[in-house]
Amino acid sequence: MCGIFGCVGLDESVKAVLSGLRRLEYRGYDSAGVCTFSNDKIIFEKQVGKISTLDEATEKKGMKGNKLALAHTRWATHGKPTKENAHPHLDEKNTLALVHNGIIENHEVLRRDLKAKGVKFLSDTDSEVIAHLIAKDFEEDLLGAVQRSLPLLEGSFAIGVIHEKEPNTIIAFCKDAPLAVGMNEGVTYLSSDPNAFPSEVKNVVFLSNGEIARLQAGVLELFDGDLTPIQRESLIIERHDQVFSKGDYEHYTLKEIDEQPMAIRNALFNRTHYDFGTATLEGLNLSIHELLEVERVLILGCGTSYHAGIIGAMMIEELARVPTQIEIASEYRYSNPIVLPGTLVIAISQSGETADTVAAVRELKTKGAPVLWIGNVQGSTLAREADGALFLRAGPEIGVCSTKAFTNQVVVLSLFALMMGRMRHLSRDEGKAFLDCLMRLPDEVQTILDRKGDIAKLAKKYAKYDNFFFLGRRYMYPVSLEAALKLKEISYINANGYPAGELKHGPIALINESCPTVAFTTNQTTFPKMKSNLQEVKARHGLVLAVSSVDHRALDGVADDLIQVPQTIDPLASVLASVAGQLLAYYIALERGANIDQPRNLAKAVTVE
């Protein structure tokens, strides 16, 4: 959360950093700001709201920048979204400017100490504390002032700092928060995400924990905490700039929902071996012998990734008969986990930067567990720190509400489960049958997308309700969690996903004519029980919208409305049902006039606790 972008070496640097900042807006869009130099003095502009508002303000002021600019887009942690709380933060004399991503846990103590020394604060943020600390320590060397101030700070954070005495230099530092430096022909860039760099930037250096960087035009110097120089080779990063466009779509979210057939094909491409009924997965970095020694699997994730992990855990146990545990990373990281020999950890994070998942992975690695990451972003923290990586190949996902990344997570997990199953008891014919169903998924998803107009009509009927239940059994239970999350995220409706069998153990008290139930009935094994649960809902005057792959007559008298999806095997039915849930959430949010791509209070990459 929060995005940092800077550059050194361009004449119109403000324009360049605002362009990069727009690519980081998924990390926060409460407020934004930029600073640069004019006549060797720091000038800045801050605005509440989207980066377009900041863009207009800098254009109006004629603020172009001279060789250096540093910018920030904010997701509020400490202090409300106001101009005063927006970054950059400056010292009292406006000689130093700082941008910050993360949380300073001891900021209150530091603030009291600085106030006792006469420092006057202009904001409510923890970030301003850092600016005053460094400014107080500055003599003639910004690098040294930053280095001496860092031991006083507790928490996880990334910073970029400039000073009027060094108008051609940005100092950067990171601790448990991502920062990358990009280089190209005399220009040096700084960013929270390498995907924000211009397309011509191919060479990228990622800062590791505790490292300080000095950026100048075409020059990068790296140091450890004692200012000992560090040598590091840059990585070549593939770029996908052409996809940062909505095209003819009103929202990225719908565009990304529609991209799912192609995204799934990409996830499957060159990863199947049909003759042997198995999957071949590059990037595992585990030998066949090591995979055969896996006795249990632990899956970690947050939010949507956690929901995909539940489905993955079910598939691994069903296909490979390997005991699999699924945990919410934000809870697991504080559990002092017991990690038995033979445990393989799978960490799921679209961005590869989810703070809680990263922290949990680091804890597990200290206990000796091998870690496999499933995600979407090359060069991310988890891509670099995990022992192996399976990329989603979903392409950049801009909408905060995850859609194609979720379905690709499920597809990649299904490939892994198949591979593990074939290495154990699953027969070749069973593997081929599973692959047949997998390869049909893109066309089956397209069938749902082709009928999205029908779902849009249903959304008009259901958009007036402020409370929803989402019910499912077995594989449809995590689907109900995910569909409820989608509705909450983008339409601000109170929606709860529940295992249908648990409905009678309390939640049924909330069922009435004003609380519709969205029922996922595509799990063939549990369909009779699911139908019985829905009859219980109807008996309490509840309205039922069923997502089903069976003939509509099987739900006569139970479902008030029906969304039909193609029929497939139970594990993969989760993908098809989820697509229907995504479309329902999108069209309800559209009907209610919500900000779909950038819903309030949310950010795409959750890089703080």
Long-range contacts (C-beta under 8 A, 24 or more apart in sequence): 1-27, 1-28, 1-75, 1-77, 1-101, 1-603, 1-605, 1-606, 1-607, 1-608, 2-27, 2-28, 2-72, 2-73, 2-74, 2-75, 2-87, 2-100, 2-101, 2-102, 2-192, 2-603, 2-607, 3-27, 3-28, 3-72, 3-73, 3-101, 3-191, 3-192, 3-193, 3-196, 4-70, 4-71, 4-72, 4-99, 4-100, 4-101, 4-158, 4-159, 4-160, 4-179, 4-190, 4-191, 4-192, 5-70, 5-71, 5-72, 5-189, 5-190, 5-191, 5-192, 5-196, 6-68, 6-69, 6-70, 6-71, 6-99, 6-160, 6-170, 6-172, 6-189, 6-190, 6-191, 6-215, 7-68, 7-69, 7-187, 7-188, 7-189, 7-190, 8-67, 8-68, 8-168, 8-169, 8-170, 8-187, 8-188, 8-215, 8-216, 8-217, 9-67, 9-68, 9-186, 9-187, 9-188, 9-216, 9-217, 9-218, 10-65, 10-67, 10-69, 10-187, 11-64, 11-65, 11-66, 11-67, 12-64, 12-65, 13-64, 13-65, 13-66, 13-67, 13-68, 13-69, 14-58, 14-63, 14-64, 14-65, 14-69, 14-71, 15-64, 15-65, 16-65, 16-69, 16-198, 17-65, 17-69, 17-70, 17-71, 18-51, 18-54, 18-55, 18-58, 18-71, 19-198, 20-71, 20-189, 20-191, 20-196, 20-197, 20-198, 21-51, 21-54, 21-71, 21-72, 21-73, 21-196, 22-51, 23-193, 23-195, 23-196, 23-244, 24-73, 24-191, 24-192, 24-193, 24-196, 25-50, 25-51, 25-73, 25-598, 26-398, 26-400, 26-598, 26-603, 26-604, 26-605, 27-73, 27-75, 27-101, 27-192, 27-193, 27-603, 27-604, 27-605, 27-607, 28-73, 28-74, 28-75, 28-76, 28-603, 29-73, 29-75, 29-598, 29-603, 30-74, 30-75, 30-76, 30-81, 31-73, 31-74, 31-76, 31-81, 31-82, 31-83, 31-85, 31-86, 31-87, 32-71, 32-72, 32-73, 32-74, 32-86, 33-71, 33-72, 33-74, 33-86, 33-87, 33-88, 33-99, 34-58, 34-63, 34-69, 34-70, 34-71, 34-72, 34-88, 35-69, 35-70, 35-71, 35-88, 35-90, 35-97, 35-162, 36-63, 36-65, 36-66, 36-68, 36-69, 36-70, 37-65, 37-66, 37-67, 37-68, 37-162, 37-164, 37-167, 38-66, 40-164, 40-167, 41-94, 41-164, 42-90, 42-94, 42-95, 42-96, 42-97, 42-162, 42-164, 44-88, 44-90, 44-97, 46-83, 46-86, 46-87, 46-88, 47-83, 47-86, 48-81, 48-82, 48-83, 48-86, 49-81, 50-598, 66-167, 67-167, 67-168, 67-217, 68-162, 68-167, 68-168, 68-169, 68-170, 70-97, 70-99, 70-160, 70-162, 70-170, 70-190, 71-99, 72-99, 72-100, 72-101, 75-603, 77-103, 77-126, 77-608, 78-103, 78-107, 78-124, 78-125, 78-126, 78-127, 79-123, 79-124, 79-125, 80-124, 82-123, 84-122, 84-123, 84-124, 85-123, 85-124, 85-125, 87-127, 89-122, 89-123, 89-125, 89-127, 89-128, 89-130, 89-131, 90-131, 91-131, 91-132, 91-134, 91-135, 92-119, 92-120, 92-132, 92-135, 93-135, 95-135, 95-138, 95-163, 95-164, 95-165, 96-131, 96-134, 96-135, 96-138, 96-142, 96-161, 96-162, 96-163, 96-164, 97-131, 97-161, 97-162, 98-127, 98-130, 98-131, 98-134, 98-159, 98-160, 98-161, 98-162, 99-127, 99-159, 99-160, 100-126, 100-127, 100-130, 100-157, 100-158, 100-159, 101-157, 101-158, 101-159, 101-177, 101-192, 101-607, 102-155, 102-156, 102-157, 102-158, 102-175, 102-176, 102-177, 102-607, 102-608, 103-155, 103-156, 103-157, 103-608, 103-609, 104-129, 104-130, 104-153, 104-154, 104-155, 104-157, 105-154, 105-155, 106-153, 106-154, 106-155, 110-152, 110-153, 126-155, 130-157, 130-159, 131-161, 134-161, 138-163, 138-165, 140-165, 142-166, 142-169, 142-171, 143-171, 143-212, 143-214, 143-223, 143-227, 144-227, 146-171, 146-173, 146-212, 147-212, 147-223, 147-225, 147-227, 150-175, 150-212, 150-225, 156-355, 156-608, 156-609, 158-192, 158-207, 160-190, 168-216, 168-217, 169-214, 169-215, 169-216, 170-214, 170-215, 171-212, 171-213, 171-214, 171-215, 172-207, 172-212, 172-213, 172-215, 173-207, 173-211, 173-212, 173-213, 174-207, 174-208, 174-209, 174-211, 175-209, 175-210, 176-209, 176-355, 176-358, 176-359, 177-355, 177-607, 177-608, 178-206, 178-353, 178-380, 178-381, 178-607, 179-206, 179-207, 179-213, 180-204, 180-205, 180-206, 180-207, 180-379, 181-205, 181-206, 181-207, 181-213, 181-215, 181-220, 183-218, 183-220, 183-234, 185-218, 186-217, 186-218, 187-217, 187-218, 188-215, 188-216, 188-217, 188-218, 188-219, 188-220, 190-215, 192-607, 193-353, 193-377, 193-605, 194-237, 194-378, 194-379, 195-239, 195-240, 195-377, 195-396, 197-237, 197-239, 198-241, 199-239, 199-241, 201-237, 201-239, 202-236, 202-237, 202-239, 203-234, 203-235, 203-236, 203-237, 204-234, 204-235, 204-236, 204-237, 204-379, 205-232, 205-234, 205-235, 206-235, 206-379, 206-384, 235-379, 237-378, 237-379, 238-378, 240-395, 240-396, 243-395, 243-396, 244-396, 244-398, 251-399, 251-586, 251-590, 251-596, 251-597, 252-398, 252-399, 252-597, 253-399, 253-401, 253-403, 253-490, 253-586, 253-596, 253-597, 254-586, 254-596, 256-397, 256-398, 256-399, 256-403, 256-404, 257-403, 257-404, 257-449, 257-579, 257-582, 257-583, 257-586, 258-449, 259-394, 259-395, 259-404, 260-403, 260-404, 260-407, 260-442, 260-445, 260-449, 260-579, 261-442, 261-443, 261-445, 261-446, 261-449, 262-442, 263-392, 263-393, 263-394, 263-395, 263-404, 263-407, 263-408, 264-407, 264-408, 264-411, 264-441, 264-442, 264-445, 264-575, 265-442, 266-393, 266-394, 266-395, 266-408, 267-392, 267-393, 267-394, 267-408, 267-411, 267-412, 267-415, 268-411, 268-415, 268-438, 268-439, 268-442, 269-393, 271-415, 272-415, 272-435, 272-438, 272-439, 274-432, 274-435, 276-422, 276-428, 276-431, 277-418, 277-422, 277-426, 277-427, 277-428, 277-429, 277-430, 277-431, 277-432, 277-433, 277-434, 277-435, 278-418, 278-419, 278-422, 278-423, 278-431, 279-415, 279-416, 279-418, 279-419, 279-422, 280-419, 281-390, 281-415, 281-416, 281-419, 283-388, 283-389, 283-390, 283-391, 284-372, 284-388, 284-390, 285-387, 285-388, 286-344, 286-370, 286-372, 286-387, 286-388, 288-423, 290-370, 291-419, 291-420, 291-423, 292-423, 293-342, 294-322, 294-342, 294-343, 294-344, 294-420, 295-322, 295-323, 295-340, 295-341, 295-342, 295-343, 296-322, 296-323, 296-324, 296-325, 296-340, 296-342, 296-343, 296-344, 297-322, 297-323, 297-324, 297-325, 297-343, 297-344, 297-345, 297-346, 298-324, 298-325, 298-327, 298-339, 298-343, 298-344, 298-345, 298-346, 298-364, 298-369, 299-324, 299-325, 299-326, 299-327, 299-345, 299-346, 299-347, 299-348, 300-327, 300-328, 300-329, 300-332, 300-345, 300-346, 300-347, 300-348, 300-357, 300-360, 300-361, 301-326, 301-328, 301-329, 301-347, 301-348, 301-349, 301-357, 302-328, 302-329, 302-330, 302-349, 302-354, 302-356, 302-357, 302-606, 303-402, 303-485, 303-606, 304-350, 304-402, 304-405, 304-406, 304-409, 304-482, 304-485, 305-348, 305-349, 305-350, 305-354, 305-357, 305-406, 305-409, 306-348, 307-406, 307-478, 307-479, 307-481, 307-482, 307-485, 308-348, 308-406, 308-409, 308-410, 308-413, 308-478, 308-482, 309-346, 309-348, 309-409, 309-413, 310-477, 310-478, 310-481, 311-410, 311-413, 311-475, 311-478, 311-479, 311-571, 311-574, 312-346, 312-348, 312-409, 312-410, 312-413, 312-414, 312-416, 312-417, 314-474, 314-475, 314-478, 314-571, 315-413, 315-414, 315-417, 315-571, 316-413, 316-416, 316-417, 316-420, 318-417, 318-571, 319-417, 319-418, 319-420, 319-421, 319-426, 319-434, 319-571, 320-417, 320-420, 320-421, 320-423, 320-424, 320-426, 321-421, 321-424, 321-425, 322-420, 322-424, 327-360, 329-354, 329-356, 329-357, 329-359, 329-360, 330-356, 330-609, 332-360, 333-359, 333-360, 333-363, 337-363, 337-364, 337-367, 339-364, 339-367, 339-368, 339-369, 343-369, 344-369, 344-370, 344-372, 345-369, 345-370, 345-371, 345-372, 346-371, 346-372, 346-373, 346-374, 346-413, 346-416, 347-371, 347-372, 347-373, 347-374, 347-382, 347-386, 348-373, 348-374, 348-375, 348-409, 348-413, 349-373, 349-374, 349-375, 349-380, 349-382, 350-375, 350-376, 350-377, 350-392, 350-394, 350-397, 350-402, 350-405, 350-409, 351-375, 351-376, 351-377, 351-380, 351-604, 351-605, 352-376, 352-377, 352-380, 352-381, 352-382, 352-383, 353-377, 353-380, 353-381, 353-382, 353-605, 353-607, 354-382, 354-605, 354-606, 354-607, 355-606, 355-607, 355-608, 355-609, 356-606, 356-609, 357-382, 358-382, 358-385, 361-385, 361-386, 374-409, 374-412, 374-413, 376-405, 376-408, 390-416, 397-604, 398-597, 398-604, 399-596, 399-597, 400-489, 400-490, 400-597, 400-598, 400-599, 400-602, 400-603, 400-604, 401-486, 401-489, 401-490, 401-582, 401-585, 401-596, 401-597, 401-599, 403-486, 403-582, 406-482, 406-578, 407-445, 407-575, 407-578, 407-579, 410-574, 410-575, 410-578, 411-438, 411-441, 411-575, 414-438, 414-571, 414-572, 417-571, 434-569, 437-568, 437-569, 437-572, 438-572, 440-568, 441-568, 441-572, 441-575, 441-576, 444-565, 444-566, 444-568, 444-576, 445-575, 445-576, 445-579, 447-565, 447-566, 448-565, 448-566, 448-576, 448-579, 448-580, 448-583, 449-579, 449-583, 451-564, 452-583, 452-587, 454-563, 455-563, 455-580, 455-583, 455-584, 455-587, 456-583, 456-587, 456-590, 458-545, 458-561, 458-563, 458-584, 458-587, 459-584, 459-587, 459-588, 459-590, 459-591, 460-587, 460-591, 461-561, 462-516, 462-545, 462-584, 462-588, 463-491, 463-587, 463-588, 463-591, 463-592, 465-493, 465-514, 465-515, 465-516, 466-493, 466-494, 466-514, 467-493, 467-494, 467-495, 467-510, 467-514, 467-515, 468-493, 468-494, 468-495, 468-496, 468-515, 468-516, 468-517, 468-518, 469-495, 469-496, 469-498, 469-503, 469-507, 469-510, 469-511, 469-515, 469-516, 469-517, 469-518, 469-537, 469-542, 470-495, 470-496, 470-497, 470-498, 470-517, 470-518, 470-519, 470-520, 470-581, 471-497, 471-498, 471-499, 471-500, 471-503, 471-517, 471-518, 471-519, 471-520, 471-530, 471-533, 471-534, 471-537, 472-497, 472-499, 472-500, 472-519, 472-520, 472-521, 472-523, 472-530, 472-577, 473-499, 473-500, 473-501, 473-523, 473-526, 473-529, 473-530, 473-533, 474-523, 474-525, 474-526, 474-570, 475-523, 475-570, 475-571, 475-573, 475-574, 476-520, 476-521, 476-522, 476-523, 476-526, 476-530, 476-573, 476-574, 476-577, 478-574, 479-520, 479-574, 479-577, 479-578, 479-581, 480-518, 480-520, 482-578, 482-581, 483-518, 483-520, 483-577, 483-578, 483-581, 483-582, 483-584, 483-585, 486-581, 486-582, 486-585, 486-586, 487-581, 487-584, 487-585, 487-588, 487-589, 489-585, 489-599, 489-602, 490-585, 490-586, 490-589, 490-594, 490-596, 490-599, 491-585, 491-588, 491-589, 491-592, 491-594, 492-592, 492-594, 492-599, 492-600, 493-588, 493-592, 500-529, 500-530, 500-533, 500-534, 501-529, 501-533, 503-533, 503-536, 503-537, 504-533, 504-536, 508-536, 508-537, 508-540, 511-537, 511-540, 511-541, 511-542, 512-540, 512-541, 512-542, 513-541, 513-542, 513-543, 515-542, 515-543, 516-542, 516-543, 516-544, 516-545, 517-542, 517-543, 517-544, 517-545, 518-545, 518-546, 518-547, 518-581, 518-584, 519-544, 519-545, 519-546, 519-547, 519-559, 520-547, 520-577, 520-581, 521-546, 521-547, 521-548, 521-549, 521-550, 521-555, 522-547, 522-548, 522-549, 522-565, 522-567, 522-570, 522-573, 522-576, 522-577, 523-570, 523-573, 524-549, 524-567, 524-570, 524-573, 525-570, 527-554, 531-555, 531-558, 534-558, 534-559, 545-584, 547-577, 547-580, 547-581, 549-573, 549-576
